[in-house]
């Protein structure tokens, strides 16, 4: 039976192996200078104190580099002989006895520097222990004489990887690993990198050559990668002084390459840097360059079709994001490969975009690679994404909501539950009696569709962007944003916002509720004065979100407040990831629209919302980009071209619902009365009373304080239309009635008694001049209520003057309307009556950006060629222009008619007396006069 000594190589055998390696690397001259020192080192390692003789025997040379040599050694305490020296089922025992010994090269000039570098490497490895980082088993040093001087020579023993080869050599050989195995190796490397960074260590020479892997998997020892060679690793704890950094030029961060002091030795370059300048970003950059390098080798061995695979695009996106936002600079410095640019994955190299999505730490890289290898699935942390679970509620035909315990706690919270008492469509129930559904139903339905959107985008087989940028935490925050996007909603909110966003914005109310639990957030808001009950409710809501969902309300707010357009100063709100999440609940095909179009259609008994192929839409969602301007990019949700019709059907359904439900002509008469009462209230609010009045409105409309006014109660009892108005809507109408002018009170009274004003004139948008259209759009813009009142009064006064100057209507006509001649003349003189209302629906684009459609792939090339690498060939591009979207915008504009309404007990007399032409002439004259005064 063999002993440990029997398998040890002699010094002469080891020297022969070293000599062959030196000559293979073209280091013949160096060998002549270093051969004798190597003989002394290898001899003394076996015999002198400080060597390895007691426990280990050197078996063979494994590798040689610029800084040192690595030998395979045998641990005599674990050594087990094998039958005939052949590997059998027991070979794992022998593998466990193997270790690797590293010794610095005895270079005459640089030897002391190399020895110091190894000592520093030993000090780093002593504190590290991870399956994907080389492990330190023993260390020591022996006395030797080098260049005529006595010194000590360090060594250390580390873990040995069976059949190891570095990743660079493996991928450059004749049989590169299959793509799944390469991805596994990169994942292991990322885990090792994450571990050393968490321990404040920067490798500084990360590259494929320092990632050692098993060349193939087997049952006993699965394939894995180990990060090695920490010779120039730096500890971030000590930021003082300068340090020498060794690196490989091709993979190095530009900050390393511009060092003032440089010297080359083999493939490694050295530079001096202040210790405080060493950053983990150096390793991340090198990781990105390593992926680029490995992919180039991969392309050389496999079919050109591999460039189109999802996994390749995923790795290329990872690599581009690893370059510390320096994609431009690196491409200029090294123009050898076509893989540095974001354009290669269909995205522009805009500075704001590159800096916005770059990796900040190794944790992010490891998490993204974990998704690719299947070790990270969002459903684990976000069970609301799992379909067909038992705990679901059927609030939507499109997507059932997975009703988890933590979701139930949220829905039952008073601030959320109160939405069950807020109608979705408000006074639409006066025209469509079935429209009594609540905001809570809609919020839950939006959450269910948002979950479907997330699953669809995560599993998009053509684009890896969503899977990388949106982690489980962002997914949870997005679902919460979908549920809470209407948290500040209250009865009649959208109708009142048409008059003033500053006073009535439900978005602002919701944002302030979410901010109540944040220190300093409530200064200068509704809540300057104590509102203890609301604060306590906001705190319990924040606790439910934090404890049950693992996110904060601030993260939810960041998505809700992300801006998918620029403000007047060209600024955007939110990160790229937050704006992408926002597009799922606020965009041309967002979950909010898809839910309310189908829900409103069902309850109003119309079919427009049911012409959407939602199944196909879910299969075709993707991430694309919208250019706000030439140098600024916005990531948004779009569709692949094959899902275009499904997406466009949402836009058409919205147009149809605007025409037939939301802006239906009777509804415009209802809204005109409500808008008049609201504008009259705002015009008469004293500036110093504005904050207190807004707070009082919040307490009534949002919190639900009741209306305690006997006159209002009496009016409600007598109202003929009250049966079709929800209690919450009545509460808000009551508050307005209490605070508006006499004219506003009369308008609300007309509503309660369903005494709707009658159309006496409709002027289509196409019949108006450009100046008239611009004037109307300004006047009926939110917060222009003074102008709105002024235009109404101007038109009413002109029509009354025309009536007075016209021949008296026939007695029979007046009697038909219930008036004597004297009564008619008195009505014309009564300034307290509302005679006229003017309406022009404010345009609502529906989203800050248009529908983005990604072109289908064309025929893929069959032979490698330079054209293959062009970005337009590698990745689907956005279809330039969208005629359908432009057409839909024009359709929506076409239904924004100017309407003039007149009292229902006078409209017949007005028509008969002035005629259509006379009314038209008076109205347009006043509009022109108003336009000239603007």
N, C-alpha and C positions, 0 to 999 in steps of 0.2 A: 504494500500500500504506500502511495506517495505521501510525503510530508510536505509541509509548507516550504521548506528549504529546497525541495526537489523541483518546484515550479518556478523558483526565482531565477532570473536571468543573471549572467555574470556581468561584471563591469565592462568587459570587452564587447559582449553582445549588445549592451545598451549603447556603448560608444559607436558601434557600427550602425545601429539604428539612427542615432543622432547625426552621424556623418552623412548618411544617405538622405536624411531629411534636409540638412543644410544645403546639400548640393542640388536637391530637387528645387529648392527655393532660390537658387542662384546665390547662395551665401558662402561660396568657397573660401573667400578671403577671411570672412568672419570665423569660419570653422578652424582655420589654421591658428587664429589667435585664441579661440575659446576651447579647443580640444583638451588641452592639458588641465585648465581649471575645471572642466567638466569631469575629468578623470578623478581629480582630487575630491570633488563634491560627491560623486557617486560612491567613491570608496569610503569617505568619512561618514556618509549617511548610514553605512552599515556597521560602523565600529565605534565612532567617538560619541561621548555623551552629547545629548541634544539631537541625536539622529533617530532613526526609526527602527533600529535593529531589533528591539525588544518585542515589538508587536507585529511588524509589517515586513514584507519582502517585495522588492521591485520586480515586476514581471515583464513589462514591455513599454516602449514609447507610444503614447497616443497622439501627441500633436506638438507642434512647435510654432511659436509666434514671435512677434517682435520683442515681447517683454519676457517670455519664459517658455519652459517646456512642461508638458503634462505627461505623467507616467501612470500606467495602471499598476496598482499594487494589490497585494493579498493580505487581508487581515487574518493573521495566524490563529486568533482565538475563534474565528468562525469558519476556518477552512475545512472543507469536506471533499475528499477525493471522489472522483467519478469513475465509473467503469470504463477502463481503457482510454480515459481522457476524452471520451465522446460525451456530448450533452445528451442527457436523458430527461426523463420526467422529473428527476431530482435536480436539474440544473439551477433551479431557483436558489437552492442552498449555496451553490457556488457563487451565484450572482451576489448574494448577500455578503459574501466575503470579499468582494471587490471594492476597492476605493480608488480615488484618483489623487496623485501627488503632484503638486505644483511647485516648481523651483524657478527662481528668476535666472535669466541668462547671465553668465559671468563675463559681460562685455567690459573691456578694459577701461573705457571712458564712462559709459553710461551705467555700468554695473551698480554702483552705489545708489543711483537714482532709481533703478529698477528694483533694487532691494527695498528701498524706502517705500516705493509704490506697493510692493507686496505686503509690507508690514501694515500699510494703511488699509489695504484690501482685507487683511486678516482682522483688523479692528472692526471693519464694517460687518464682515460675515459673522463675527462672534455674537452680534446682537440680532441676527436674522435666522428665522426658522420657518420655512414654508415649503410645501411640496413642489412648487415651481420655481424655487430659488435654490441654487447650489448650497448644500449644507456643509458646515465646517465640523470635522470630527477630531482633528488634532492639529497642533501647531508646534513650532520649535525653531531653533536656529543652531547652526554649527559654526565653529571657528574655521576660517580659511584664510589663505594669503592670496590677495588679488592685486596685480600691478605693483608687487613688492611691498604691499602694506597688509598688516594683519587686520582682519575685520570679521564680522559675523554674517552668516548667510541664512536668511529666513526660508522657511518652507511651511506649507500647510497641506493637510489631507482633507479632501472634500468627497462628496457623494459621487458615485460612478453611475453613469447611465449606460445600461446594457446595449450593445450594438449602436452606440451613440454616434451621431454625425451632426454637424451643425446645420441649421436650416438652410443657410446659403448654399452649402455644398450639395445638400439633398435636392434642392430645387434646380440646381445647375446641372445635375447629373442626367444620365440617360433615362431614368425612371422617376420623375418628380412624383410626389405624393398626390393621390386624387384630391380633388378640391375639398370634400368634406373633412379629410384628414388635415389638410393645410389649415383650414379654418379652426379645427380643434387645436392645432399647435399655436396659432395666433391667440386663441382664447387663453390657453395656458400661459403664454407670454404676458398677456394683459393682466392675468391674475398675479403673476409674479411682480410685475411692475407696480400694480396697485399696492401690493404688500410692502414693497421697499419704500414707496412714497409715503405710505402711512407711518413708516418708521423714520421719516425725515432723511432718507437716503436717495440721492440722485445718481444713476448709473454713469451717465456722461458718455458712454460708448455703446449704447444700445444699437444692435444691428443683427442681421440674420446669423452672422458668424459667431455671435455670442449667445445664441439660442440653441442649446443642444437637445436633440430629440431622438427618440427611438425610431429606427427606420421603418419598423412595421409593428402592428399590434399582435399580441398573442394573449392567450388566456391567462397565463401566469402574471404577465406584466403589461398592462394596457399601454398603448401609445401615449406619450406625454412629452411636454417641452419643459426644459429647465433653463432659467436665466443664469448665466455664468460670467466670469471674468469681471470682477469688481475692482480691478487694479487702479482705476481712476475714479471710482465712486466717491462722492462727496457727502459729508454729513451737514445738514442745514442748520444744526444747532449752533455751530460756531461760525458767526458771520464775519469774523475779524481777519484782517490781513489778506494776503494773496495766496493763490494755490495754482499748481500746474494741472492742467486738464489734458488728458490724452483722448483723442477721438479719431474716427475714420471720416475723411473728408466728405465722401459722397453722402453720408447719412446725417451730417452734423447740422445743427441749427446755425443760421447765418451769424448770430451773435458770437458763436465760437469761432467762426471762420474769419472774422474781421479782427481777431486778436493782434496786438502789436508785436508780440514775440512769438515767432513760429519756427519750428524745425521739424523736418520729416525723418521718419525712420520706418522703412518698410511701407506698409499701407496706413500707418497711424501718424497723425499730426498732433503736435503739442502746442499749447498756448497758455499764457498766464492770465488769470482773471482775478478780480477781487472776489473773495468768498461770497460776499453778499449778492454778487451778480449771478451765481449759480441757481438755476431754476428747474423745477420738474418739467417745464415746457421743453427743455432740451431733449428729454427722453421721449416725450410725446411726439415731437417733431421727427426724431429718429425712427420712431415706430411707424409714422406715416410714410417716411421714405423707404423703410424696410418693406412695407406692404407693396409700394410701387415697384420696388426692385423684384420682389417675389412674383408679382403678377406678370412682369415682363418675361421672366423665366417660364412662367406657366404658359403664356401665349406661344412661346417658341416650341412647345411640345404638344399642345392640344389644338384642336380645330378652332378656326376663327369664330365659330358659332358660340364658343364659350364666352366671348365678349358680351353677348346679349343675355347671359344668364342673370337671374336675380342676384345670386350670391356674389358674382363678380361686381355688379353695380353696387351692391351693399358694401363690399370691401373698398371699392374706389371712393365711395362717399365717406367711409370711415377715414381713409387715408387723406382725403382732401381736408377733412375737418381736423386732422391731427397736426396740420402744418402751421399752427399758431397764428392763423390769419395772414400768413406771409406767402400765400399762393403766387401772387404776382412776382415778388422778389425772388422766390425760389425758381420760378419758371425762367426768369431772366438770367439768374446765375448759372443754372444748369439746364440748358435747352436740349438735353440728350433724349428725353423720353416724353411721350405725349400724355402722361398720366397725372400731371400736377393740377390741372385746371378743373374748376367746377363745371366749366362748359362741357367737359367730357361726360357729365351726367345730366346734361340738359339745363344747367343753371348758369347764370352769368357770374363772372368774377368781380362782382361789385364789392367794394371795400366794406360797405355797411352790412352786406349779407355775410361775407366771409367772416368778419369779426363777430357777427351775431350768432353764428352757429358753430364756431370752433369749439373743440373740446377744452374744458377748463382743468380737468383732472383725469387721472387714470381710472377712477371709479366709473366715470361715464363711458369710457372706452370698453371696460370690462362688461358693463351692463349691456351695451349694444351688441357685443360679440356673444354674450350669453343668450340674447334673443335669437341670434342667428343659429346657434348650435342647439337651441331648444331647451336650454336650462333655465330660461326665464319666460314665463307666460303671464300675460296681464291678468288672466282670469283668477290667478291665485290671490292677488291683492284686490282685484275688482270683480267680485262674484256677480255684480249686476250685469256683466257682459255675457254671462253664460246663458245660452238659450235652453228652453225646455226644462227649466227647473220647476219643482213643485210649487215653490213660493212665488207665484206670479199673480198679477191682477190684470184683468183685461180692460184697460182704459182706452185702447186704441185698436182699430182694425189693422193697423200697419205693424205694430210691434208691441207685444205684451211687456209689461214692466216687471222685472224681477224684484219682488217685494221683500228684500232682505230686512233683517231686524234693524239694522242701522238706518235704512231708508224709512222704515215705519216710524222710528223715533223722530225723524225729521218731519215727516208728513203730519205727525200728531202734535208738533210744536205749535203753540198758538199763533206765532207770526206767519207760519206757513198754512196752518189749518184755516185761518181766516179767509184765505183765497177761495175756499169752498162757498163763501157767501158773497163773492164778487162775480158778477156775470161776465162772460167773455165778450158779448156783443152789445151789452147795454140796452139802449132804446130800440135796437133792431127788432126786439120782440114786439114792438107796436105794429110792425109790418109782417114779420115772420114769427108767429106765436110760439113756434117750437124752439126758438133760439134762447133757451134758458140755461144753457150749460155754463159751467163755472171756470174760473181761471185755474183752479186747482187741477181739474181734469186736464186742461191744456198743458199745465206745467209738467204733470206726470207723463203725458203723452210725448212732450218734447224730450223728456229724459229718456224714454224708451227708444225714440228714434235716434237720439244722440248716441246711445249705446250701440245701435245697429251701425251707425256711421263709423264709430270708433273701430268696431270689429272689422268692417269692410276695408277701411283705410289701413289698418294694421296688417291685414292679409292681402293687400294689393301686391300682386305677383310681378308687377312691372316697375314699381317705384318704391324704394326703401326709405324715403325721406320721413314719412310719418312714423314708421316703426322706430327709427333712430331718435327723432327729436322729441317724441311724446312718450314719456315713461309712465309707469303705473300711477305715480303721484299726480301727473298732469291729467291723466285720464279721469281720476277721481274728481279732481278740481273741475274738469269740464262737465262731468255729469252733475255735479252740484251747481255749477253755473246754469246748466239747462233747467234744473229744478227751480233755482232761485232767481232766474232772470226776470221774473215778474213779481218779486217779493214786495216791491213798492207799488204794485198795481192797486187800484181802488175803483169803485164804480164810476163809469163815464170818463175814465182817464184819457183815452185817446181823443174823445170829442173836445174835452177841455184843453188838451195840449195843442189842438189846432189853433186855439186863440192865444195861449201863452205857455211856452215851455218853461220860461223862467219861474213862473208861479206854480204851475201844475205838473211839472215833469215827474212821472212815476219812476223814471230811472234814477233821478236825483234822490227821491224819497228812499228807494231801495238801497242806494249807495250809502246814504246816511244811516240807515238802520244797520247795515253791515259794518259801518265804521264806529258804531256806538261803543264797542268794546275795545277800541284802540286808543291809547293815551294821546290826548291832544287833537284827535280827529274831529271832535264835535265843536271846536272853537269856530265862531262865526257862522254857525249853521242854525237849523231849526232848534237845536238842543242846547243853546246857550243857557237856558234856564233848566232847572232840574226836571227831568221826566223819568222818575225813578222806575216806574213799572216797565217802561219801554227798555230802559237800560238793562234791567234785570233779565228781561226776555231775550235781549240781544246777547247777553252773557251766556245764558243757558243754550242758546242756539250755537254760539261759538264753541262751547264745551262739547256739544253733540258732534259737531263737525270735526273737532280736534281729536276727541277720544274715540269716536266711532269710525271716522274716515281717515285719520292720520294726516289731515291737511289743515290749513288755517283758513279763516274767512278772508284773510288778506290775499291768499293765493286765488281764491274764488273771485274776489274783486278784481284782481289783476287781469283775469280773463274777461270778465264782464266790461271792464273799462278799457281793454285793449282797443285801439282805434285802427280800423282797416282803411283809413284815409288820413290825409295830413290836415293839420289845422292851418290857420292863416300864416303861421310862421314856418310852415314846412316841417313840423314835428309830428312824429308818430308816437303813440303810447303803447307800451308793452314790448316784450321780446318777440322774436320771430315765432317761437313756439306758442306763446300766448295769443298772438294774432291769428295763427293757424287754428288754434282751438276756438277762438272767437268766431271764425268763419263757419264752424259747424252749427252755431246757434244764431248767427247774424250774417247772412250772405244771400246770394240769389237763390240757392237751393237748400237753405238751412233747415234744421230740424224743426224750428219754430214755425216756419211757413208750411212745411209739409204737414205738420199736425193740424194747424188751424184751418188750412184749406179743406182738408177732408172732414174735420170735426164740424166746422161751420156748415159745410155742404150737407152733412147728414142731418144736422138739427134744423137747418132751414129748408130741408126737402128739395134741394137742387142737386144736380149731378156733376157740376163742373169739377169738383175736387176729386172725383173718382176716375178721371181719365188718365191718371198717372200710373205708369208701370213701375211701382216701387221696387219689386223684386229685381228687375233689371237695373234700376238705378243703384241699388245697394251693391250689385256686382261690378259696377263700372266706376265707382268713386276713386279718385286719386288726388294726389297733392300736386298743385301746379303753382304758377306764380303770375302775379299781375304787376306790371310796371307802372308805378304811380308817376314816375317821370324817368327820363333816360338813365339816370344814375341811382335810382332807388327802386328796390324790389320788395314785393309783398307776397309772402307765402299764403295760399288760400286753398280751400277745397274746390276741386273741379271734377270733371268727368272725362273718361276716355271717349273717343269719338263714337263708339258703338252704343254709348249710353246717352248720346246727345238728345235724341227725341224724348226720352224719359225726363231728362232735365228740363228741356224746353217746355214740356207739357206743364211743369210747375209754373213757369212764367205765364203761360197762356191761361191756366186756371186762375191765377191771381188776377189777371186782366178781366176774366169773365166774372169773378166774384166782385170785383170793384164795380163793374157795370151793373150787375143784376142784384147785388145784395148791399155791399158797403156804401156805394154811391147811387143806389137806386133812387129815382126821382122823389118818391115820397119820403125816403130817408133823408134826402137833402133838405126837404122842408122841415123835418123834425130837427135836424142838426142846425138849420138856420135859426130856429127859435132858441135852441140851447146856446148857440154861439152868441146870439144877441144878448141874452141875459148875462152871459159870462163877460162879454166885452163891456157891458154897462156897469157891471160890478168893478172891473179893473180900472175903468176910466175914473171912477169915483173914489178909489182907494187913496188915502193920503199917504205920501211917501214915508212919513215917520211911522205910520201904522202898518206898513207893508210887512215887516218881519213877524209882528204879532198876529196879523191876519193870516199869514201863510201857516204859521204854527197852529192857529185855531182850525184852519181847513184840514191840516194833517191829522189833527186829533179826531176830527169828525170822519173824514173820508177813509183814512188808513187805519187808525186805531179803532174807530167805530163808535165814537161818542154819539149818543142819540140826540135828536132834535126835540127840544122842549119848548114848543111855541104853540099855544092853543089855536091861534089864527091859521097856522100851517096845518095843524091837525084837522081843522074844520074844512080847509080847502081840499085836503086829501080825501076826506069822506065824500065830498061832493063830486070829485073828479070822475068823469065817465071812462077815462082810459087807464085809471089806476090799476085795474085788474091785470093789465098787460105790462105793468112796470114793476120790476123787482124791488124788494124792500131796500136793498143797498143803494140802488139808483135813486129811489125816493129820498133817502137820507141825504145824499149829495145835492139833489134838487132842492131839498128843504133848506140846506145851508146857504145855497146860492140865493134862494128866495128871501132869506132873512137879511142878506147883505147887499143885494143888488138894488138898483134904482127902481122907481115906480114902473118905468117902461120894461125893465128886466123882469119884475114880478108879473107883469101882464103877460110876457112871453111864456113864463113857466106855467101860468094859469091856462094859457092856450094849450100847452102840452098836456097838462093833466086832464083837460076836457076834450082832448083830441080835436081841437079846433085848429087844424093845420092850415097854414097859409097856402094859397093856390098859385100855381105857376101862371104868370101872365106874359113872360118873355123868356125865351131860351136862345142864347147866341152861341153858336159853336165856336170853338177856338179858331178854326180855320177862317171864320168870318171877321175876326179881329185883326187889327193892324199890329205890327210888331210892338209899337209903343204901347198900345192898349194891353197887349198880353203881358208885357213887362210890368206895366203899372198894376194890373190885377194880381200878378204873382207876388209883387212886393206888398201890396195892401193886405192880401190874405195870407201872408207869411206869419207864422207865430210871433207874438209880441208886437205886432203892428196894429193892435186893437183900436187905437185912437184913429188911425187912418181908416180902418174898417168902419168904425162908427161914423166918421166924417163922410165917407162915400155913401153909406146908406142914407144918412140924413139929407145929403145933397140930392140924391136921386128921388127920395120921397118928396122933398120939398118941390122939386121941379115938376113931378107928376101931379102933385096937388094943385100947383099953380096952373098947370095945363088944364086940369079938370075944372077949376073955377072959371077959367076963361073960355071954356068950351060951352057949346049950347047945352042947356039943361037936359038931362036924360028924361025920357018920357015918364009920365006919372005911373003908367002901368008897370014899367020896369022897376021903378023905385018901390012900388007897392009889392011887387014880387019879392024884393029883397027885405020888405018889412019896414020901409021908411016912408014918412010923409016928406013933402018937399022941404018943410022947415027943419025936420030932423036931419035930412041929408045935408043941408047947408050948415047946420050946427056941427055935424061930424067933420066936415071939411075944415072947420075952424078950431076943432078940439086938438090942442097940442099934446095932450096926455095920451092919445091913442097911438098905437103902432099901426101904421098903414102898410108899410113896405119892408121887405127883407131882401137882402142881396147876398148871393152865394156864389163862390168860385172855389171849388175844392183845391186845397194846397197839394201840389205834386209831391208824392212820396216815392222815391226811386226804388225802395225795397231793399237796397244794399248799397254799400259804398263802392262796390266794384261790380263789374259785369260777370256773366257766366263764362268760365274758362273751360275750353274744350281742348283736349290733347289729341293730336293727330294719330291715327292708326299707323302701325309700322308698315313700311313698304316691303318690297322684296329684299331679302337679306343677301349680301354678296356671297358667292360660293368660293372665291379665291381671295387670299389676303392681298390687300393693295393699300397704298397710302390713303385713298379716299375713305377706307373703312374707319380710319381714326378721326375723321371729321365729326365734330359734335352733332351736326344735323343728321348724320347717318347712325350714330351710336345710340341716340336716345330720341324718343318722340318729342316733338316740339309743339308749342302752343299754336293753335290755328290763329293766324293774324286776322283781326277784324271779325265781327260777328253781326252779319246782316239781320239775323233773326232778333238779336237783342236790340239792335237799333230800331227795328220795326216794332217790337213790343213797346219800346219807349214812346214811339210816336202814337201807337194805339192808346196807351194810357193817357198821353197828353190830349188825345182827341176827345176823351170823355170828360175832360175838365171844362165843362161849359159854364158860361156866365148865366146864372138864373136869377130872375127877379120874381119874388113872390108878393102877393097882395092879400089883404085880409079876406077870409072866406065869406064874409058877409058884404063885401064890396067889390069883389073881383069881377063879377058879371057886369056891373055898372061901368067899371073902368074899361073893360074890353069893348063894350058897346059904344061908349062915349068917345074913346081915343082911337080904338082899333089897333091892330098889331103894328101897323106902320107908325102910327103916332107914338105908341109906347117905345118902340124901337128907336125912333128919332130922338125922343127926350133922353132915354137912357144913355145912348152913345154920345150925345152932346155933353151930358154931365161927365161922362167918363173922359171925354177929350179935355174938358175943362180941368178936371182933376189931374189928368196926365200932364197938362201944361204947367200946373202948379207944383208938381213933384220936383 
